[in-house]
């Protein structure tokens, strides 16, 4: 076990010293908004009564990887599978780079491979949540639309 700050954990993930799944990568990127535990606690206490939203990521398979689509993303389906029973996986023949360049409203995790994740968010978070800092380790530049 080793204690790491969120930026340190992401740096260690990027250097492949450690691994964590996409939802945790997303949350580490959110935690990077706070410079101290006290700041996070203050934010959490103030936001606690605002409400929550149920999320179910929807996987979009592309020839060169996957995109986990989250609520608010322009490609997120109208009727997602909240129970996980349907195991819906959308697919496309387009490459991730093309999907990113064509898009404009993002709330997604791009997965090129198990050690190559990137978070892209340009929507307003609901219930006074804070969006993750957009961290990527794939050297792609999709920021022109963000």
TIVO-598466 format. One record per residue: x, y, z negated of N, C-alpha, C in turn; residue number from 1; residue in one letter. Coordinates in pm, 1 decimal. Layout:
<nodes>
<node n_u="X" n_v="Y" n_w="Z" ca_u="X" ca_v="Y" ca_w="Z" c_u="X" c_v="Y" c_w="Z" num="NUM" residuo="A"/>
...
</nodes>
This chain:
<nodes>
<node n_u="83.3" n_v="-116.9" n_w="0.0" ca_u="0.0" ca_v="0.0" ca_w="0.0" c_u="88.3" c_v="123.9" c_w="0.0" num="1" residuo="X"/>
<node n_u="40.8" n_v="227.6" n_w="70.2" ca_u="114.1" ca_v="353.6" ca_w="70.5" c_u="13.5" c_v="466.7" c_w="83.9" num="2" residuo="X"/>
<node n_u="29.0" n_v="566.7" n_w="-1.2" ca_u="-56.1" ca_v="684.7" ca_w="6.3" c_u="-1.5" c_v="775.3" c_w="115.6" num="3" residuo="X"/>
<node n_u="-90.0" n_v="821.9" n_w="203.2" ca_u="-51.2" ca_v="916.6" ca_w="307.9" c_u="-157.9" c_v="1022.1" c_w="319.6" num="4" residuo="X"/>
<node n_u="-117.9" n_v="1142.2" n_w="351.4" ca_u="-216.0" ca_v="1245.8" ca_w="383.6" c_u="-277.6" c_v="1208.9" c_w="518.1" num="5" residuo="X"/>
<node n_u="-393.8" n_v="1263.0" n_w="552.5" ca_u="-452.8" ca_v="1232.1" ca_w="683.9" c_u="-358.5" c_v="1260.8" c_w="801.5" num="6" residuo="X"/>
<node n_u="-291.6" n_v="1378.3" n_w="806.4" ca_u="-198.9" ca_v="1398.7" ca_w="918.6" c_u="-85.0" c_v="1296.7" c_w="920.6" num="7" residuo="X"/>
<node n_u="-36.2" n_v="1259.5" n_w="802.2" ca_u="70.6" ca_v="1159.0" ca_w="796.3" c_u="19.9" c_v="1023.8" c_w="845.1" num="8" residuo="X"/>
<node n_u="-101.5" n_v="986.1" n_w="806.0" ca_u="-158.8" ca_v="858.0" ca_w="848.8" c_u="-174.0" c_v="854.8" c_w="1000.7" num="9" residuo="X"/>
<node n_u="-218.7" n_v="965.4" n_w="1058.9" ca_u="-233.1" ca_v="971.3" ca_w="1204.9" c_u="-96.7" c_v="962.8" c_w="1272.1" num="10" residuo="X"/>
<node n_u="1.9" n_v="1030.0" n_w="1215.0" ca_u="137.3" ca_v="1022.3" ca_w="1270.5" c_u="188.4" c_v="878.4" c_w="1265.0" num="11" residuo="X"/>
<node n_u="164.8" n_v="809.7" n_w="1154.1" ca_u="207.6" ca_v="670.3" ca_w="1140.7" c_u="129.8" c_v="580.0" c_w="1236.4" num="12" residuo="X"/>
<node n_u="1.9" n_v="610.6" n_w="1257.7" ca_u="-78.1" ca_v="536.2" ca_w="1355.8" c_u="-20.3" c_v="555.5" c_w="1495.7" num="13" residuo="X"/>
<node n_u="8.9" n_v="680.3" n_w="1530.6" ca_u="63.0" ca_v="710.8" ca_w="1663.6" c_u="197.1" c_v="642.3" c_w="1688.6" num="14" residuo="X"/>
<node n_u="276.4" n_v="626.8" n_w="1583.0" ca_u="406.3" ca_v="559.9" ca_w="1599.1" c_u="393.9" c_v="408.2" c_w="1583.3" num="15" residuo="X"/>
<node n_u="271.6" n_v="360.1" n_w="1569.0" ca_u="237.9" ca_v="217.8" ca_w="1557.0" c_u="294.8" c_v="152.2" c_w="1431.4" num="16" residuo="X"/>
<node n_u="319.0" n_v="232.7" n_w="1326.6" ca_u="359.3" ca_v="176.6" ca_w="1197.5" c_u="239.6" c_v="113.2" c_w="1127.8" num="17" residuo="X"/>
<node n_u="122.7" n_v="172.2" n_w="1147.2" ca_u="-1.3" ca_v="121.4" ca_w="1087.5" c_u="-109.3" c_v="123.7" c_w="1194.2" num="18" residuo="X"/>
<node n_u="-219.2" n_v="57.8" n_w="1165.1" ca_u="-333.3" ca_v="57.9" ca_w="1256.7" c_u="-460.1" c_v="70.7" c_w="1174.8" num="19" residuo="X"/>
<node n_u="-556.1" n_v="144.8" n_w="1227.7" ca_u="-690.1" ca_v="146.5" ca_w="1172.3" c_u="-788.2" c_v="159.3" c_w="1287.6" num="20" residuo="X"/>
<node n_u="-911.7" n_v="110.0" n_w="1269.1" ca_u="-1009.3" ca_v="109.8" ca_w="1377.8" c_u="-1059.6" c_v="249.8" c_w="1411.7" num="21" residuo="X"/>
<node n_u="-1123.4" n_v="263.8" n_w="1529.4" ca_u="-1168.7" ca_v="395.9" ca_w="1575.5" c_u="-1251.8" c_v="476.2" c_w="1475.5" num="22" residuo="X"/>
<node n_u="-1347.5" n_v="416.4" n_w="1402.5" ca_u="-1422.7" ca_v="501.6" ca_w="1307.6" c_u="-1332.8" c_v="565.4" c_w="1200.9" num="23" residuo="X"/>
<node n_u="-1233.6" n_v="491.6" n_w="1155.4" ca_u="-1142.9" ca_v="547.4" ca_w="1055.6" c_u="-1051.4" c_v="652.5" c_w="1117.5" num="24" residuo="X"/>
<node n_u="-1009.2" n_v="631.9" n_w="1242.7" ca_u="-931.4" ca_v="734.0" ca_w="1313.5" c_u="-1011.8" c_v="864.5" c_w="1319.9" num="25" residuo="X"/>
<node n_u="-1140.0" n_v="852.8" n_w="1354.3" ca_u="-1230.4" ca_v="968.1" ca_w="1361.3" c_u="-1234.6" c_v="1039.2" c_w="1225.5" num="26" residuo="X"/>
<node n_u="-1251.0" n_v="961.6" n_w="1117.6" ca_u="-1261.9" ca_v="1022.1" ca_w="984.6" c_u="-1130.1" c_v="1084.8" c_w="940.2" num="27" residuo="X"/>
<node n_u="-1017.6" n_v="1022.3" n_w="972.0" ca_u="-889.2" ca_v="1086.3" ca_w="940.8" c_u="-878.0" c_v="1220.3" c_w="1014.1" num="28" residuo="X"/>
<node n_u="-926.6" n_v="1225.6" n_w="1137.2" ca_u="-924.8" ca_v="1352.1" ca_w="1212.4" c_u="-1015.0" c_v="1456.3" c_w="1146.3" num="29" residuo="X"/>
<node n_u="-1125.9" n_v="1413.1" n_w="1087.9" ca_u="-1211.7" ca_v="1507.0" ca_w="1013.4" c_u="-1141.6" c_v="1555.6" c_w="887.4" num="30" residuo="X"/>
<node n_u="-1075.1" n_v="1463.7" n_w="818.7" ca_u="-1006.0" ca_v="1501.0" ca_w="695.0" c_u="-891.2" c_v="1598.1" c_w="720.0" num="31" residuo="X"/>
<node n_u="-839.0" n_v="1602.2" n_w="840.9" ca_u="-730.0" ca_v="1695.1" ca_w="873.6" c_u="-773.8" c_v="1841.6" c_w="865.2" num="32" residuo="X"/>
<node n_u="-903.5" n_v="1866.5" n_w="854.6" ca_u="-953.0" ca_v="2002.9" ca_w="837.8" c_u="-924.6" c_v="2059.2" c_w="698.2" num="33" residuo="X"/>
<node n_u="-886.8" n_v="1974.0" n_w="605.1" ca_u="-870.9" ca_v="2015.8" ca_w="466.1" c_u="-725.2" c_v="2003.8" c_w="424.4" num="34" residuo="X"/>
<node n_u="-674.9" n_v="2108.3" n_w="360.2" ca_u="-534.3" ca_v="2109.7" ca_w="320.9" c_u="-510.4" c_v="2049.7" c_w="183.2" num="35" residuo="X"/>
<node n_u="-619.6" n_v="2026.4" n_w="109.2" ca_u="-602.5" ca_v="1967.9" ca_w="-24.0" c_u="-727.0" c_v="1888.4" c_w="-61.3" num="36" residuo="X"/>
<node n_u="-710.5" n_v="1801.9" n_w="-160.8" ca_u="-823.3" ca_v="1724.6" ca_w="-210.7" c_u="-927.3" c_v="1817.9" c_w="-273.2" num="37" residuo="X"/>
<node n_u="-882.0" n_v="1923.7" n_w="-338.2" ca_u="-972.9" ca_v="2021.3" ca_w="-397.9" c_u="-1059.4" c_v="2090.3" c_w="-292.5" num="38" residuo="X"/>
<node n_u="-998.0" n_v="2123.6" n_w="-180.0" ca_u="-1071.8" ca_v="2186.3" ca_w="-70.1" c_u="-1177.0" c_v="2090.5" c_w="-13.9" num="39" residuo="X"/>
<node n_u="-1141.2" n_v="1962.9" n_w="0.2" ca_u="-1236.2" ca_v="1860.9" ca_w="46.7" c_u="-1350.1" c_v="1844.5" c_w="-53.2" num="40" residuo="X"/>
<node n_u="-1317.3" n_v="1840.7" n_w="-181.0" ca_u="-1419.0" ca_v="1825.5" ca_w="-284.4" c_u="-1515.3" c_v="1944.2" c_w="-284.8" num="41" residuo="X"/>
<node n_u="-1463.3" n_v="2063.7" n_w="-268.5" ca_u="-1548.0" ca_v="2184.4" ca_w="-263.7" c_u="-1642.6" c_v="2177.6" c_w="-143.8" num="42" residuo="X"/>
<node n_u="-1589.9" n_v="2140.7" n_w="-27.4" ca_u="-1673.0" ca_v="2125.7" ca_w="92.3" c_u="-1780.6" c_v="2019.5" c_w="71.3" num="43" residuo="X"/>
<node n_u="-1739.9" n_v="1904.4" n_w="17.7" ca_u="-1833.3" ca_v="1793.0" ca_w="-1.6" c_u="-1945.5" c_v="1830.4" c_w="-97.1" num="44" residuo="X"/>
<node n_u="-1912.3" n_v="1898.1" n_w="-204.5" ca_u="-2014.1" ca_v="1939.1" ca_w="-301.8" c_u="-2113.3" c_v="2037.4" c_w="-241.1" num="45" residuo="X"/>
<node n_u="-2063.9" n_v="2130.8" n_w="-162.1" ca_u="-2150.8" ca_v="2231.5" ca_w="-100.5" c_u="-2239.4" c_v="2170.2" c_w="7.7" num="46" residuo="X"/>
<node n_u="-2190.2" n_v="2068.8" n_w="77.3" ca_u="-2260.8" ca_v="2008.7" ca_w="189.4" c_u="-2352.1" c_v="1893.4" c_w="148.3" num="47" residuo="X"/>
<node n_u="-2336.9" n_v="1842.3" n_w="29.6" ca_u="-2400.2" ca_v="1717.9" ca_w="-14.1" c_u="-2552.2" c_v="1715.1" c_w="0.7" num="48" residuo="X"/>
<node n_u="-2617.7" n_v="1824.7" n_w="-17.7" ca_u="-2764.5" ca_v="1826.5" ca_w="-14.8" c_u="-2822.1" c_v="1854.3" c_w="123.4" num="49" residuo="X"/>
<node n_u="-2739.0" n_v="1869.8" n_w="222.8" ca_u="-2783.6" ca_v="1907.4" ca_w="356.8" c_u="-2849.9" c_v="1793.6" c_w="433.5" num="50" residuo="X"/>
<node n_u="-2811.9" n_v="1671.2" n_w="407.8" ca_u="-2870.5" ca_v="1558.2" ca_w="478.3" c_u="-2767.1" c_v="1477.8" c_w="554.7" num="51" residuo="X"/>
<node n_u="-2813.1" n_v="1369.1" n_w="606.5" ca_u="-2726.5" ca_v="1278.5" ca_w="681.7" c_u="-2796.0" c_v="1236.5" c_w="810.4" num="52" residuo="X"/>
<node n_u="-2719.3" n_v="1176.6" n_w="895.3" ca_u="-2770.2" ca_v="1130.5" ca_w="1023.9" c_u="-2714.6" c_v="990.2" c_w="1046.5" num="53" residuo="X"/>
<node n_u="-2799.5" n_v="901.0" n_w="1095.7" ca_u="-2755.1" ca_v="764.9" ca_w="1125.2" c_u="-2691.5" c_v="763.9" c_w="1263.4" num="54" residuo="X"/>
<node n_u="-2573.5" n_v="706.5" n_w="1271.4" ca_u="-2500.6" ca_v="698.0" ca_w="1397.5" c_u="-2480.7" c_v="553.7" c_w="1435.9" num="55" residuo="X"/>
<node n_u="-2487.6" n_v="528.9" n_w="1562.4" ca_u="-2446.7" ca_v="400.7" ca_w="1615.5" c_u="-2367.7" c_v="430.2" c_w="1741.7" num="56" residuo="X"/>
<node n_u="-2236.7" n_v="405.0" n_w="1738.3" ca_u="-2159.6" ca_v="429.0" ca_w="1860.0" c_u="-2204.2" c_v="336.0" c_w="1971.1" num="57" residuo="X"/>
<node n_u="-2197.5" n_v="384.8" n_w="2092.0" ca_u="-2230.9" ca_v="304.5" ca_w="2209.7" c_u="-2104.0" c_v="294.0" c_w="2292.6" num="58" residuo="X"/>
<node n_u="-2066.0" n_v="172.6" n_w="2324.3" ca_u="-1941.9" ca_v="148.2" ca_w="2396.7" c_u="-1965.1" c_v="161.8" c_w="2546.5" num="59" residuo="X"/>
<node n_u="-1879.9" n_v="239.7" n_w="2610.1" ca_u="-1878.5" ca_v="254.2" ca_w="2755.6" c_u="-1747.5" c_v="193.2" c_w="2804.6" num="60" residuo="X"/>
<node n_u="-1758.5" n_v="88.0" n_w="2882.8" ca_u="-1641.4" ca_v="18.5" ca_w="2935.7" c_u="-1603.0" c_v="79.6" c_w="3070.0" num="61" residuo="X"/>
<node n_u="-1474.4" n_v="111.1" n_w="3084.5" ca_u="-1420.0" ca_v="165.0" ca_w="3209.3" c_u="-1305.1" c_v="73.3" c_w="3252.3" num="62" residuo="X"/>
<node n_u="-1262.5" n_v="82.9" n_w="3377.2" ca_u="-1153.9" ca_v="-5.1" ca_w="3422.8" c_u="-1023.9" c_v="9.6" c_w="3343.5" num="63" residuo="X"/>
<node n_u="-1000.9" n_v="127.0" n_w="3284.2" ca_u="-875.7" ca_v="151.8" ca_w="3214.0" c_u="-891.4" c_v="173.7" c_w="3064.2" num="64" residuo="X"/>
<node n_u="-1003.7" n_v="129.3" n_w="3007.1" ca_u="-1024.2" ca_v="142.2" ca_w="2863.5" c_u="-1171.0" c_v="150.1" c_w="2827.8" num="65" residuo="X"/>
<node n_u="-1197.2" n_v="209.6" n_w="2711.4" ca_u="-1333.3" ca_v="221.3" ca_w="2660.1" c_u="-1354.2" c_v="361.5" c_w="2605.3" num="66" residuo="X"/>
<node n_u="-1479.7" n_v="401.2" n_w="2599.2" ca_u="-1516.8" ca_v="524.6" ca_w="2530.4" c_u="-1627.6" c_v="489.6" c_w="2432.8" num="67" residuo="X"/>
<node n_u="-1606.7" n_v="522.0" n_w="2305.8" ca_u="-1714.0" ca_v="509.9" ca_w="2208.5" c_u="-1791.0" c_v="640.8" c_w="2212.2" num="68" residuo="X"/>
<node n_u="-1912.4" n_v="633.2" n_w="2262.2" ca_u="-1998.9" ca_v="750.7" ca_w="2271.0" c_u="-2072.5" c_v="767.5" c_w="2139.1" num="69" residuo="X"/>
<node n_u="-2081.4" n_v="891.7" n_w="2092.8" ca_u="-2147.8" ca_v="923.5" ca_w="1966.9" c_u="-2261.6" c_v="1021.3" c_w="1993.6" num="70" residuo="X"/>
<node n_u="-2357.3" n_v="1032.3" n_w="1901.7" ca_u="-2472.3" ca_v="1120.9" ca_w="1923.0" c_u="-2429.9" c_v="1262.5" c_w="1960.9" num="71" residuo="X"/>
<node n_u="-2497.0" n_v="1316.2" n_w="2060.8" ca_u="-2468.3" ca_v="1450.4" ca_w="2110.6" c_u="-2385.6" c_v="1449.8" c_w="2236.8" num="72" residuo="X"/>
<node n_u="-2313.1" n_v="1340.7" n_w="2263.5" ca_u="-2234.7" ca_v="1330.4" ca_w="2386.1" c_u="-2330.4" c_v="1322.1" c_w="2504.3" num="73" residuo="X"/>
<node n_u="-2293.0" n_v="1383.8" n_w="2616.3" ca_u="-2381.7" ca_v="1385.7" ca_w="2732.9" c_u="-2408.3" c_v="1246.8" c_w="2790.0" num="74" residuo="X"/>
<node n_u="-2323.7" n_v="1149.1" n_w="2761.7" ca_u="-2344.5" ca_v="1013.5" ca_w="2811.8" c_u="-2413.5" c_v="922.2" c_w="2710.6" num="75" residuo="X"/>
<node n_u="-2437.3" n_v="973.1" n_w="2589.4" ca_u="-2501.4" ca_v="891.8" ca_w="2485.4" c_u="-2644.9" c_v="859.6" c_w="2527.3" num="76" residuo="X"/>
<node n_u="-2687.1" n_v="732.8" n_w="2516.5" ca_u="-2821.7" ca_v="696.0" ca_w="2562.4" c_u="-2932.3" c_v="756.9" c_w="2476.3" num="77" residuo="X"/>
<node n_u="-3047.8" n_v="774.6" n_w="2538.2" ca_u="-3164.8" ca_v="829.0" ca_w="2467.4" c_u="-3211.2" c_v="735.4" c_w="2355.5" num="78" residuo="X"/>
<node n_u="-3202.0" n_v="604.7" n_w="2379.8" ca_u="-3252.8" ca_v="505.1" ca_w="2285.4" c_u="-3141.0" c_v="406.9" c_w="2249.2" num="79" residuo="X"/>
<node n_u="-3049.6" n_v="447.8" n_w="2159.6" ca_u="-2938.6" ca_v="358.2" ca_w="2125.6" c_u="-2986.8" c_v="238.5" c_w="2043.5" num="80" residuo="X"/>
<node n_u="-2904.9" n_v="138.1" n_w="2037.9" ca_u="-2934.7" ca_v="15.9" ca_w="1963.2" c_u="-2888.1" c_v="34.4" c_w="1818.4" num="81" residuo="X"/>
<node n_u="-2976.6" n_v="86.5" n_w="1732.7" ca_u="-2939.5" ca_v="114.8" ca_w="1594.4" c_u="-2918.0" c_v="-10.0" c_w="1510.2" num="82" residuo="X"/>
<node n_u="-2973.6" n_v="-122.3" n_w="1550.8" ca_u="-2960.9" ca_v="-244.4" ca_w="1470.8" c_u="-2840.8" c_v="-328.2" c_w="1511.2" num="83" residuo="X"/>
<node n_u="-2788.7" n_v="-308.3" n_w="1628.3" ca_u="-2676.9" ca_v="-388.8" ca_w="1676.0" c_u="-2719.5" c_v="-522.0" c_w="1733.1" num="84" residuo="X"/>
<node n_u="-2850.0" n_v="-545.4" n_w="1740.2" ca_u="-2900.5" ca_v="-673.6" ca_w="1789.1" c_u="-2887.4" c_v="-688.7" c_w="1940.7" num="85" residuo="X"/>
<node n_u="-2899.2" n_v="-577.6" n_w="2012.7" ca_u="-2895.1" ca_v="-584.1" ca_w="2158.6" c_u="-2752.7" c_v="-589.9" c_w="2211.3" num="86" residuo="X"/>
<node n_u="-2657.7" n_v="-543.5" n_w="2130.6" ca_u="-2516.4" ca_v="-540.9" ca_w="2168.7" c_u="-2496.2" c_v="-480.3" c_w="2307.6" num="87" residuo="X"/>
<node n_u="-2552.3" n_v="-361.5" n_w="2324.4" ca_u="-2545.3" ca_v="-291.2" ca_w="2452.3" c_u="-2403.4" c_v="-241.2" c_w="2476.3" num="88" residuo="X"/>
<node n_u="-2348.8" n_v="-275.8" n_w="2590.6" ca_u="-2221.9" ca_v="-218.7" ca_w="2635.7" c_u="-2246.4" c_v="-164.2" c_w="2774.9" num="89" residuo="X"/>
<node n_u="-2233.4" n_v="-34.0" n_w="2786.6" ca_u="-2247.4" ca_v="30.4" ca_w="2916.9" c_u="-2115.2" c_v="14.4" c_w="2991.4" num="90" residuo="X"/>
<node n_u="-2121.0" n_v="18.8" n_w="3124.2" ca_u="-1997.2" ca_v="8.8" ca_w="3201.0" c_u="-2001.7" c_v="102.7" c_w="3320.4" num="91" residuo="X"/>
<node n_u="-1883.5" n_v="134.9" n_w="3369.6" ca_u="-1869.4" ca_v="222.7" ca_w="3484.5" c_u="-1748.0" c_v="178.9" c_w="3564.6" num="92" residuo="X"/>
<node n_u="-1747.4" n_v="212.3" n_w="3691.9" ca_u="-1631.3" ca_v="187.3" ca_w="3776.8" c_u="-1534.2" c_v="304.9" c_w="3773.9" num="93" residuo="X"/>
<node n_u="-1575.9" n_v="416.0" n_w="3712.3" ca_u="-1491.6" ca_v="535.4" ca_w="3704.8" c_u="-1384.8" c_v="518.2" c_w="3598.7" num="94" residuo="X"/>
<node n_u="-1269.0" n_v="577.6" n_w="3622.3" ca_u="-1161.8" ca_v="576.6" ca_w="3523.4" c_u="-1192.5" c_v="679.7" c_w="3415.0" num="95" residuo="X"/>
<node n_u="-1133.4" n_v="659.1" n_w="3300.3" ca_u="-1156.2" ca_v="748.5" ca_w="3186.9" c_u="-1120.6" c_v="892.1" c_w="3222.9" num="96" residuo="X"/>
<node n_u="-1009.9" n_v="912.4" n_w="3290.7" ca_u="-968.2" ca_v="1047.5" ca_w="3329.4" c_u="-1076.1" c_v="1117.1" c_w="3411.9" num="97" residuo="X"/>
<node n_u="-1137.8" n_v="1045.1" n_w="3505.0" ca_u="-1243.4" ca_v="1103.5" ca_w="3587.5" c_u="-1366.8" c_v="1136.0" c_w="3504.6" num="98" residuo="X"/>
<node n_u="-1403.4" n_v="1046.9" n_w="3413.1" ca_u="-1518.2" ca_v="1072.5" ca_w="3326.0" c_u="-1495.2" c_v="1195.6" c_w="3239.5" num="99" residuo="X"/>
<node n_u="-1372.1" n_v="1211.3" n_w="3192.9" ca_u="-1340.7" ca_v="1325.5" ca_w="3107.8" c_u="-1340.0" c_v="1455.4" c_w="3188.3" num="100" residuo="X"/>
<node n_u="-1289.3" n_v="1451.6" n_w="3308.9" ca_u="-1284.6" ca_v="1572.6" ca_w="3391.1" c_u="-1423.5" c_v="1614.0" c_w="3438.6" num="101" residuo="X"/>
<node n_u="-1512.2" n_v="1516.5" n_w="3461.4" ca_u="-1648.3" ca_v="1545.6" ca_w="3507.4" c_u="-1736.6" c_v="1595.3" c_w="3393.2" num="102" residuo="X"/>
<node n_u="-1703.5" n_v="1556.3" n_w="3271.8" ca_u="-1789.6" ca_v="1584.4" ca_w="3157.8" c_u="-1775.3" c_v="1724.6" c_w="3103.9" num="103" residuo="X"/>
<node n_u="-1870.5" n_v="1760.6" n_w="3018.6" ca_u="-1867.9" ca_v="1892.2" ca_w="2957.6" c_u="-1909.3" c_v="1892.2" c_w="2811.7" num="104" residuo="X"/>
<node n_u="-1992.9" n_v="1795.8" n_w="2771.7" ca_u="-2041.0" ca_v="1789.0" ca_w="2633.7" c_u="-1989.4" c_v="1658.4" c_w="2574.0" num="105" residuo="X"/>
<node n_u="-1890.6" n_v="1671.5" n_w="2484.4" ca_u="-1821.3" ca_v="1554.7" ca_w="2432.4" c_u="-1845.5" c_v="1533.2" c_w="2283.6" num="106" residuo="X"/>
<node n_u="-1866.7" n_v="1408.4" n_w="2249.3" ca_u="-1860.1" ca_v="1357.2" ca_w="2112.5" c_u="-1823.3" c_v="1210.1" c_w="2128.7" num="107" residuo="X"/>
<node n_u="-1692.9" n_v="1184.3" n_w="2140.3" ca_u="-1648.6" ca_v="1050.7" ca_w="2179.0" c_u="-1508.3" c_v="1019.9" c_w="2129.3" num="108" residuo="X"/>
<node n_u="-1482.6" n_v="891.1" n_w="2125.1" ca_u="-1349.5" ca_v="839.5" ca_w="2096.6" c_u="-1305.2" c_v="763.7" c_w="2220.5" num="109" residuo="X"/>
<node n_u="-1197.3" n_v="807.5" n_w="2280.5" ca_u="-1142.5" ca_v="742.1" ca_w="2399.3" c_u="-1041.4" c_v="637.9" c_w="2351.8" num="110" residuo="X"/>
<node n_u="-1058.6" n_v="516.4" n_w="2401.5" ca_u="-973.8" ca_v="404.5" ca_w="2361.1" c_u="-905.7" c_v="348.8" c_w="2485.3" num="111" residuo="X"/>
<node n_u="-777.8" n_v="381.4" n_w="2500.6" ca_u="-701.5" ca_v="327.0" ca_w="2614.0" c_u="-653.4" c_v="185.9" c_w="2581.0" num="112" residuo="X"/>
<node n_u="-612.8" n_v="165.3" n_w="2455.9" ca_u="-580.3" ca_v="32.4" ca_w="2404.5" c_u="-583.9" c_v="40.2" c_w="2252.7" num="113" residuo="X"/>
<node n_u="-554.2" n_v="-68.6" n_w="2186.3" ca_u="-569.6" ca_v="-76.8" ca_w="2041.0" c_u="-489.1" c_v="28.5" c_w="1965.3" num="114" residuo="X"/>
<node n_u="-379.5" n_v="75.1" n_w="2022.9" ca_u="-294.7" ca_v="175.0" ca_w="1957.5" c_u="-299.6" c_v="311.1" c_w="2025.6" num="115" residuo="X"/>
<node n_u="-398.7" n_v="333.3" n_w="2107.5" ca_u="-404.3" ca_v="457.5" ca_w="2184.4" c_u="-546.5" c_v="512.0" c_w="2180.7" num="116" residuo="X"/>
<node n_u="-575.6" n_v="595.3" n_w="2081.4" ca_u="-708.2" ca_v="654.0" ca_w="2061.2" c_u="-700.9" c_v="805.5" c_w="2073.0" num="117" residuo="X"/>
<node n_u="-812.8" n_v="864.8" n_w="2111.1" ca_u="-822.7" ca_v="1010.9" ca_w="2115.0" c_u="-965.7" c_v="1050.5" c_w="2082.1" num="118" residuo="X"/>
<node n_u="-980.6" n_v="1154.8" n_w="2002.7" ca_u="-1112.6" ca_v="1205.6" ca_w="1964.7" c_u="-1138.0" c_v="1335.0" c_w="2040.2" num="119" residuo="X"/>
<node n_u="-1255.3" n_v="1344.7" n_w="2103.4" ca_u="-1295.5" ca_v="1465.2" ca_w="2175.6" c_u="-1434.6" c_v="1506.4" c_w="2127.8" num="120" residuo="X"/>
<node n_u="-1444.6" n_v="1626.4" n_w="2072.8" ca_u="-1572.3" ca_v="1676.2" ca_w="2020.4" c_u="-1583.4" c_v="1824.2" c_w="2052.3" num="121" residuo="X"/>
<node n_u="-1691.7" n_v="1861.4" n_w="2118.2" ca_u="-1717.8" ca_v="2004.1" ca_w="2136.9" c_u="-1864.5" c_v="2036.4" c_w="2111.6" num="122" residuo="X"/>
<node n_u="-1930.4" n_v="1953.3" n_w="2031.6" ca_u="-2068.8" ca_v="1979.9" ca_w="1993.4" c_u="-2070.8" c_v="2039.3" c_w="1852.7" num="123" residuo="X"/>
<node n_u="-2181.1" n_v="2099.6" n_w="1817.3" ca_u="-2198.6" ca_v="2151.3" ca_w="1682.3" c_u="-2240.9" c_v="2036.2" c_w="1592.0" num="124" residuo="X"/>
<node n_u="-2167.9" n_v="2013.7" n_w="1485.6" ca_u="-2201.3" ca_v="1907.2" ca_w="1391.2" c_u="-2330.0" c_v="1942.0" c_w="1317.6" num="125" residuo="X"/>
<node n_u="-2412.7" n_v="1840.4" n_w="1292.9" ca_u="-2538.3" ca_v="1861.6" ca_w="1220.4" c_u="-2514.6" c_v="1860.0" c_w="1069.8" num="126" residuo="X"/>
<node n_u="-2610.8" n_v="1915.3" n_w="997.5" ca_u="-2613.9" ca_v="1911.4" ca_w="851.5" c_u="-2487.7" c_v="1969.5" c_w="786.8" num="127" residuo="X"/>
<node n_u="-2432.8" n_v="2070.4" n_w="850.8" ca_u="-2314.2" ca_v="2139.8" ca_w="800.8" c_u="-2192.9" c_v="2048.3" c_w="784.9" num="128" residuo="X"/>
<node n_u="-2193.2" n_v="1938.1" n_w="858.6" ca_u="-2072.8" ca_v="1854.2" ca_w="862.4" c_u="-1965.2" c_v="1930.0" c_w="937.6" num="129" residuo="X"/>
<node n_u="-1846.4" n_v="1882.3" n_w="928.6" ca_u="-1734.7" ca_v="1945.3" ca_w="998.8" c_u="-1685.3" c_v="1848.2" c_w="1105.8" num="130" residuo="X"/>
<node n_u="-1659.5" n_v="1900.7" n_w="1223.4" ca_u="-1609.7" ca_v="1816.7" ca_w="1332.5" c_u="-1465.6" c_v="1776.4" c_w="1306.7" num="131" residuo="X"/>
<node n_u="-1427.6" n_v="1663.2" n_w="1362.0" ca_u="-1286.2" ca_v="1624.7" ca_w="1350.7" c_u="-1198.6" c_v="1716.9" c_w="1433.2" num="132" residuo="X"/>
<node n_u="-1074.4" n_v="1731.5" n_w="1390.8" ca_u="-977.4" ca_v="1796.8" ca_w="1476.6" c_u="-952.3" c_v="1701.5" c_w="1591.7" num="133" residuo="X"/>
<node n_u="-940.6" n_v="1753.1" n_w="1710.2" ca_u="-923.3" ca_v="1666.4" ca_w="1826.3" c_u="-778.8" c_v="1621.0" c_w="1833.3" num="134" residuo="X"/>
<node n_u="-759.0" n_v="1497.2" n_w="1796.6" ca_u="-626.2" ca_v="1437.0" ca_w="1796.5" c_u="-622.0" c_v="1333.0" c_w="1907.1" num="135" residuo="X"/>
<node n_u="-511.9" n_v="1330.4" n_w="1977.7" ca_u="-496.2" ca_v="1228.6" ca_w="2080.2" c_u="-352.0" c_v="1184.7" c_w="2083.5" num="136" residuo="X"/>
<node n_u="-331.9" n_v="1063.2" n_w="2126.8" ca_u="-195.4" ca_v="1014.9" ca_w="2137.9" c_u="-172.3" c_v="949.4" c_w="2272.6" num="137" residuo="X"/>
<node n_u="-250.3" n_v="990.4" n_w="2371.5" ca_u="-237.3" ca_v="927.4" ca_w="2503.2" c_u="-174.0" c_v="1020.5" c_w="2606.2" num="138" residuo="X"/>
<node n_u="-128.7" n_v="1139.2" n_w="2564.5" ca_u="-63.2" ca_v="1236.0" ca_w="2653.0" c_u="-152.4" c_v="1283.2" c_w="2767.6" num="139" residuo="X"/>
<node n_u="-281.7" n_v="1261.6" n_w="2759.0" ca_u="-374.0" ca_v="1310.7" ca_w="2861.3" c_u="-414.3" c_v="1453.3" c_w="2826.9" num="140" residuo="X"/>
<node n_u="-448.4" n_v="1528.5" n_w="2927.4" ca_u="-491.5" ca_v="1666.9" ca_w="2905.2" c_u="-632.1" c_v="1683.7" c_w="2960.1" num="141" residuo="X"/>
<node n_u="-730.8" n_v="1670.4" n_w="2871.7" ca_u="-870.2" ca_v="1689.3" ca_w="2911.5" c_u="-923.2" c_v="1818.2" c_w="2849.2" num="142" residuo="X"/>
<node n_u="-834.9" n_v="1903.6" n_w="2797.1" ca_u="-877.3" ca_v="2021.1" ca_w="2723.7" c_u="-934.5" c_v="2131.0" c_w="2809.6" num="143" residuo="X"/>
<node n_u="-920.3" n_v="2123.4" n_w="2940.2" ca_u="-966.9" ca_v="2230.8" ca_w="3025.0" c_u="-1118.5" c_v="2249.2" c_w="3015.8" num="144" residuo="X"/>
<node n_u="-1191.6" n_v="2146.4" n_w="2977.4" ca_u="-1337.3" ca_v="2152.8" ca_w="2965.3" c_u="-1383.6" c_v="2176.9" c_w="2823.2" num="145" residuo="X"/>
<node n_u="-1291.6" n_v="2178.0" n_w="2727.2" ca_u="-1333.0" ca_v="2184.8" ca_w="2588.0" c_u="-1338.1" c_v="2326.5" c_w="2536.6" num="146" residuo="X"/>
</nodes>
